[in-house]
Structures are given as structure tokens and as C-alpha cells.
Amino acid sequence: MFGINAFWWLWGGAALVAAVILYFFLIGLADGSVSSFNAGLWTTILLVVGGILLGSLVLRSGGHLGLAKGILWLLVGPGLLYGLFLIIILIANPRWN
């Protein structure tokens, strides 16, 4: 994963994770589980995710490609781990009782 193409792969993965987070936020708004009680938490989560996406673009345009890729891994890493967990669960078909 070297060069500029790696940045765009990471950015696409981070955008996918951000889309999933935004999806859960919108579903929560629709069913009422996002309320004034947890609005501050959701606001913080959405600002951090947006800041990572936009900040990586700003860092890349400023010539800090390594740092831009590093902050993208903050979203892509947990997203990959969760995806691996889901694949293992689907393949292993565990008994949860």
C-alpha cells in the first residue's frame, strides 16, 4: 500500500465506515432512539468522523500523505476488524445459548 492510490483506497474505506455510522444515526432519528439524551454523543461521533474524512483531504493536499493515511486508519482499522468478526460469525455459525 504505497503511493497515492493507497490513500484513495483508505479514504474509500473510511467513507464506507462513515456511511454506516450516518445510516445508524438516521435510523435512530426515524425510530426515536436518537434523542436529546444522547444527542451530544451522536454529535461528537459525527463531527469526529467528518473531521477525519475532511482532515485527511486537507493533509493530503498539504503534502502530508503519510499523516493523512494514518488518520484514515482510525476509521478503516476498526471497520476491517468488525467486518472480519461478521465474516467469522457467518462462517462459524456459533450457538449463542
N, CA and C atoms as an extended XYZ file, in Angstrom:
291
Properties=species:S:1:pos:R:3:atomname:S:1:resname:S:1:resid:I:1 pbc="F F F"
N         0.834       -1.189        0.000 N   MET     1
C         0.000        0.000        0.000 CA  MET     1
C         0.873        1.244        0.000 C   MET     1
N         1.438        1.534       -1.124 N   PHE     2
C         2.291        2.700       -1.227 CA  PHE     2
C         1.715        3.668       -2.250 C   PHE     2
N         2.000        4.922       -2.049 N   GLY     3
C         1.642        5.921       -3.036 CA  GLY     3
C         0.258        6.498       -2.853 C   GLY     3
N        -0.142        7.224       -3.869 N   ILE     4
C        -1.385        7.988       -3.815 CA  ILE     4
C        -2.605        7.076       -3.919 C   ILE     4
N        -2.484        5.958       -4.636 N   ASN     5
C        -3.631        5.056       -4.765 CA  ASN     5
C        -4.030        4.452       -3.434 C   ASN     5
N        -3.054        4.206       -2.574 N   ALA     6
C        -3.356        3.671       -1.248 CA  ALA     6
C        -4.196        4.662       -0.453 C   ALA     6
N        -3.916        5.945       -0.627 N   PHE     7
C        -4.704        6.956        0.076 CA  PHE     7
C        -6.167        6.854       -0.323 C   PHE     7
N        -6.425        6.731       -1.612 N   TRP     8
C        -7.817        6.706       -2.061 CA  TRP     8
C        -8.523        5.418       -1.653 C   TRP     8
N        -7.796        4.302       -1.587 N   TRP     9
C        -8.402        3.075       -1.060 CA  TRP     9
C        -8.777        3.250        0.402 C   TRP     9
N        -7.850        3.822        1.173 N   LEU    10
C        -8.148        4.067        2.585 CA  LEU    10
C        -9.287        5.056        2.744 C   LEU    10
N        -9.287        6.105        1.924 N   TRP    11
C       -10.337        7.117        2.025 CA  TRP    11
C       -11.694        6.502        1.670 C   TRP    11
N       -11.736        5.642        0.675 N   GLY    12
C       -12.982        4.956        0.313 CA  GLY    12
C       -13.475        4.060        1.437 C   GLY    12
N       -12.555        3.340        2.078 N   GLY    13
C       -12.941        2.501        3.217 CA  GLY    13
C       -13.451        3.330        4.378 C   GLY    13
N       -12.799        4.452        4.637 N   ALA    14
C       -13.240        5.337        5.711 CA  ALA    14
C       -14.593        5.956        5.378 C   ALA    14
N       -14.803        6.288        4.116 N   ALA    15
C       -16.097        6.834        3.708 CA  ALA    15
C       -17.199        5.788        3.863 C   ALA    15
N       -16.881        4.535        3.602 N   LEU    16
C       -17.856        3.452        3.800 CA  LEU    16
C       -18.221        3.318        5.277 C   LEU    16
N       -17.226        3.356        6.152 N   VAL    17
C       -17.491        3.297        7.597 CA  VAL    17
C       -18.318        4.515        8.025 C   VAL    17
N       -17.993        5.684        7.485 N   ALA    18
C       -18.750        6.893        7.817 CA  ALA    18
C       -20.194        6.778        7.332 C   ALA    18
N       -20.398        6.172        6.174 N   ALA    19
C       -21.757        5.986        5.660 CA  ALA    19
C       -22.563        5.059        6.567 C   ALA    19
N       -21.933        4.016        7.101 N   VAL    20
C       -22.621        3.110        8.022 CA  VAL    20
C       -23.003        3.852        9.297 C   VAL    20
N       -22.086        4.663        9.821 N   ILE    21
C       -22.379        5.443       11.030 CA  ILE    21
C       -23.521        6.410       10.769 C   ILE    21
N       -23.492        7.089        9.619 N   LEU    22
C       -24.567        8.021        9.275 CA  LEU    22
C       -25.893        7.288        9.101 C   LEU    22
N       -25.861        6.093        8.534 N   TYR    23
C       -27.068        5.285        8.376 CA  TYR    23
C       -27.699        4.979        9.735 C   TYR    23
N       -26.869        4.525       10.686 N   PHE    24
C       -27.403        4.225       12.015 CA  PHE    24
C       -27.938        5.479       12.694 C   PHE    24
N       -27.304        6.610       12.464 N   PHE    25
C       -27.801        7.866       13.020 CA  PHE    25
C       -29.175        8.209       12.446 C   PHE    25
N       -29.323        8.096       11.137 N   LEU    26
C       -30.605        8.422       10.504 CA  LEU    26
C       -31.705        7.447       10.913 C   LEU    26
N       -31.370        6.177       11.037 N   ILE    27
C       -32.351        5.195       11.516 CA  ILE    27
C       -32.754        5.528       12.950 C   ILE    27
N       -31.779        5.928       13.762 N   GLY    28
C       -32.074        6.322       15.144 CA  GLY    28
C       -32.966        7.542       15.219 C   GLY    28
N       -32.770        8.487       14.301 N   LEU    29
C       -33.668        9.643       14.252 CA  LEU    29
C       -35.085        9.218       13.890 C   LEU    29
N       -35.192        8.289       12.956 N   ALA    30
C       -36.505        7.848       12.496 CA  ALA    30
C       -37.270        7.092       13.572 C   ALA    30
N       -36.580        6.243       14.331 N   ASP    31
C       -37.300        5.462       15.332 CA  ASP    31
C       -37.291        6.084       16.724 C   ASP    31
N       -36.661        7.218       16.868 N   GLY    32
C       -36.700        7.935       18.138 CA  GLY    32
C       -35.642        7.551       19.139 C   GLY    32
N       -34.719        6.648       18.779 N   SER    33
C       -33.683        6.268       19.734 CA  SER    33
C       -32.580        7.316       19.842 C   SER    33
N       -32.465        8.198       18.855 N   VAL    34
C       -31.585        9.359       18.977 CA  VAL    34
C       -32.442       10.490       19.513 C   VAL    34
N       -32.174       10.870       20.744 N   SER    35
C       -32.989       11.890       21.396 CA  SER    35
C       -32.078       12.929       22.025 C   SER    35
N       -32.655       13.833       22.762 N   SER    36
C       -31.862       14.865       23.422 CA  SER    36
C       -30.941       14.264       24.481 C   SER    36
N       -31.274       13.078       24.968 N   PHE    37
C       -30.448       12.406       25.971 CA  PHE    37
C       -29.072       12.043       25.422 C   PHE    37
N       -29.030       11.554       24.160 N   ASN    38
C       -27.760       11.145       23.586 CA  ASN    38
C       -27.357       11.961       22.359 C   ASN    38
N       -27.965       13.105       22.171 N   ALA    39
C       -27.660       13.942       21.012 CA  ALA    39
C       -26.215       14.446       21.049 C   ALA    39
N       -25.713       14.739       22.227 N   GLY    40
C       -24.330       15.197       22.342 CA  GLY    40
C       -23.339       14.136       21.918 C   GLY    40
N       -23.603       12.896       22.284 N   LEU    41
C       -22.730       11.793       21.891 CA  LEU    41
C       -22.750       11.600       20.377 C   LEU    41
N       -23.937       11.623       19.790 N   TRP    42
C       -24.043       11.465       18.345 CA  TRP    42
C       -23.383       12.630       17.618 C   TRP    42
N       -23.553       13.828       18.133 N   THR    43
C       -22.921       14.997       17.509 CA  THR    43
C       -21.407       14.848       17.519 C   THR    43
N       -20.864       14.405       18.644 N   THR    44
C       -19.423       14.210       18.748 CA  THR    44
C       -18.942       13.144       17.769 C   THR    44
N       -19.644       12.041       17.696 N   ILE    45
C       -19.263       10.957       16.784 CA  ILE    45
C       -19.271       11.439       15.342 C   ILE    45
N       -20.342       12.130       14.942 N   LEU    46
C       -20.438       12.595       13.560 CA  LEU    46
C       -19.386       13.653       13.242 C   LEU    46
N       -19.081       14.536       14.186 N   LEU    47
C       -18.045       15.542       13.962 CA  LEU    47
C       -16.663       14.916       13.840 C   LEU    47
N       -16.372       13.924       14.660 N   VAL    48
C       -15.064       13.254       14.593 CA  VAL    48
C       -14.913       12.508       13.268 C   VAL    48
N       -15.953       11.795       12.862 N   VAL    49
C       -15.892       11.041       11.603 CA  VAL    49
C       -15.741       12.000       10.423 C   VAL    49
N       -16.519       13.066       10.404 N   GLY    50
C       -16.382       14.059        9.337 CA  GLY    50
C       -15.029       14.748        9.375 C   GLY    50
N       -14.529       15.008       10.566 N   GLY    51
C       -13.220       15.634       10.704 CA  GLY    51
C       -12.104       14.746       10.188 C   GLY    51
N       -12.223       13.450       10.406 N   ILE    52
C       -11.214       12.519        9.895 CA  ILE    52
C       -11.229       12.512        8.368 C   ILE    52
N       -12.416       12.454        7.780 N   LEU    53
C       -12.506       12.435        6.319 CA  LEU    53
C       -11.995       13.737        5.704 C   LEU    53
N       -12.472       14.861        6.210 N   LEU    54
C       -12.051       16.143        5.650 CA  LEU    54
C       -10.609       16.470        6.017 C   LEU    54
N       -10.207       16.128        7.228 N   GLY    55
C        -8.833       16.388        7.649 CA  GLY    55
C        -7.823       15.621        6.825 C   GLY    55
N        -8.158       14.397        6.440 N   SER    56
C        -7.234       13.624        5.610 CA  SER    56
C        -7.071       14.263        4.228 C   SER    56
N        -8.145       14.813        3.699 N   LEU    57
C        -8.042       15.502        2.405 CA  LEU    57
C        -7.183       16.758        2.515 C   LEU    57
N        -7.353       17.499        3.599 N   VAL    58
C        -6.556       18.706        3.812 CA  VAL    58
C        -5.077       18.348        3.987 C   VAL    58
N        -4.810       17.300        4.773 N   LEU    59
C        -3.424       16.881        4.973 CA  LEU    59
C        -2.793       16.398        3.669 C   LEU    59
N        -3.551       15.667        2.864 N   ARG    60
C        -3.037       15.190        1.585 CA  ARG    60
C        -2.704       16.353        0.659 C   ARG    60
N        -3.593       17.330        0.602 N   SER    61
C        -3.341       18.481       -0.270 CA  SER    61
C        -2.175       19.328        0.242 C   SER    61
N        -1.882       19.246        1.536 N   GLY    62
C        -0.748       19.968        2.103 CA  GLY    62
C         0.555       19.212        2.005 C   GLY    62
N         0.538       18.031        1.408 N   GLY    63
C         1.753       17.269        1.216 CA  GLY    63
C         2.093       16.314        2.350 C   GLY    63
N         1.186       16.101        3.283 N   HIS    64
C         1.408       15.197        4.413 CA  HIS    64
C         0.664       13.885        4.181 C   HIS    64
N         1.088       13.159        3.153 N   LEU    65
C         0.374       11.944        2.744 CA  LEU    65
C         0.429       10.860        3.816 C   LEU    65
N         1.567       10.688        4.459 N   GLY    66
C         1.687        9.665        5.498 CA  GLY    66
C         0.775        9.933        6.675 C   GLY    66
N         0.706       11.171        7.113 N   LEU    67
C        -0.173       11.536        8.227 CA  LEU    67
C        -1.642       11.393        7.837 C   LEU    67
N        -1.953       11.745        6.586 N   ALA    68
C        -3.330       11.603        6.105 CA  ALA    68
C        -3.757       10.137        6.114 C   ALA    68
N        -2.864        9.248        5.668 N   LYS    69
C        -3.189        7.824        5.696 CA  LYS    69
C        -3.296        7.317        7.123 C   LYS    69
N        -2.465        7.858        7.999 N   GLY    70
C        -2.503        7.435        9.396 CA  GLY    70
C        -3.822        7.733       10.069 C   GLY    70
N        -4.372        8.929        9.836 N   ILE    71
C        -5.649        9.227       10.491 CA  ILE    71
C        -6.811        8.485        9.836 C   ILE    71
N        -6.668        8.136        8.556 N   LEU    72
C        -7.726        7.331        7.924 CA  LEU    72
C        -7.807        5.940        8.533 C   LEU    72
N        -6.668        5.422        9.011 N   TRP    73
C        -6.667        4.105        9.638 CA  TRP    73
C        -7.476        4.105       10.930 C   TRP    73
N        -7.735        5.283       11.519 N   LEU    74
C        -8.569        5.348       12.714 CA  LEU    74
C        -9.999        4.882       12.437 C   LEU    74
N       -10.448        5.046       11.213 N   LEU    75
C       -11.777        4.543       10.824 CA  LEU    75
C       -11.695        3.185       10.136 C   LEU    75
N       -10.716        3.021        9.272 N   VAL    76
C       -10.625        1.798        8.472 CA  VAL    76
C       -10.258        0.593        9.338 C   VAL    76
N        -9.363        0.768       10.292 N   GLY    77
C        -8.933       -0.347       11.142 CA  GLY    77
C       -10.082       -1.006       11.886 C   GLY    77
N       -10.835       -0.253       12.691 N   PRO    78
C       -11.978       -0.873       13.366 CA  PRO    78
C       -13.037       -1.406       12.395 C   PRO    78
N       -13.206       -0.744       11.258 N   GLY    79
C       -14.158       -1.234       10.267 CA  GLY    79
C       -13.751       -2.587        9.711 C   GLY    79
N       -12.456       -2.759        9.439 N   LEU    80
C       -11.968       -4.055        8.964 CA  LEU    80
C       -12.100       -5.134       10.035 C   LEU    80
N       -11.781       -4.786       11.271 N   LEU    81
C       -11.908       -5.765       12.352 CA  LEU    81
C       -13.355       -6.192       12.546 C   LEU    81
N       -14.284       -5.241       12.475 N   TYR    82
C       -15.695       -5.590       12.621 CA  TYR    82
C       -16.175       -6.432       11.440 C   TYR    82
N       -15.720       -6.098       10.234 N   GLY    83
C       -16.080       -6.898        9.068 CA  GLY    83
C       -15.550       -8.316        9.178 C   GLY    83
N       -14.320       -8.468        9.678 N   LEU    84
C       -13.758       -9.796        9.898 CA  LEU    84
C       -14.560      -10.566       10.943 C   LEU    84
N       -14.979       -9.886       12.003 N   PHE    85
C       -15.813      -10.510       13.020 CA  PHE    85
C       -17.120      -11.026       12.418 C   PHE    85
N       -17.767      -10.216       11.587 N   LEU    86
C       -19.021      -10.644       10.962 CA  LEU    86
C       -18.817      -11.846       10.041 C   LEU    86
N       -17.713      -11.853        9.302 N   ILE    87
C       -17.430      -12.983        8.413 CA  ILE    87
C       -17.214      -14.256        9.226 C   ILE    87
N       -16.478      -14.141       10.323 N   ILE    88
C       -16.251      -15.312       11.181 CA  ILE    88
C       -17.565      -15.822       11.754 C   ILE    88
N       -18.431      -14.915       12.184 N   ILE    89
C       -19.726      -15.317       12.733 CA  ILE    89
C       -20.570      -16.017       11.668 C   ILE    89
N       -20.551      -15.499       10.445 N   LEU    90
C       -21.336      -16.130        9.379 CA  LEU    90
C       -20.796      -17.506        9.018 C   LEU    90
N       -19.480      -17.663        9.010 N   ILE    91
C       -18.890      -18.939        8.650 CA  ILE    91
C       -19.005      -19.959        9.777 C   ILE    91
N       -18.702      -19.525       11.005 N   ALA    92
C       -18.677      -20.448       12.139 CA  ALA    92
C       -20.067      -20.860       12.610 C   ALA    92
N       -21.040      -20.004       12.410 N   ASN    93
C       -22.419      -20.263       12.824 CA  ASN    93
C       -22.476      -20.755       14.282 C   ASN    93
N       -22.046      -19.917       15.234 N   PRO    94
C       -21.961      -20.367       16.621 CA  PRO    94
C       -23.340      -20.492       17.268 C   PRO    94
N       -23.375      -21.256       18.348 N   ARG    95
C       -24.583      -21.347       19.167 CA  ARG    95
C       -24.441      -20.324       20.270 C   ARG    95
N       -25.380      -19.411       20.373 N   TRP    96
C       -25.271      -18.309       21.334 CA  TRP    96
C       -25.945      -18.619       22.659 C   TRP    96
N       -26.523      -19.800       22.807 N   ASN    97
C       -27.169      -20.133       24.072 CA  ASN    97
C       -26.181      -20.857       24.908 C   ASN    97
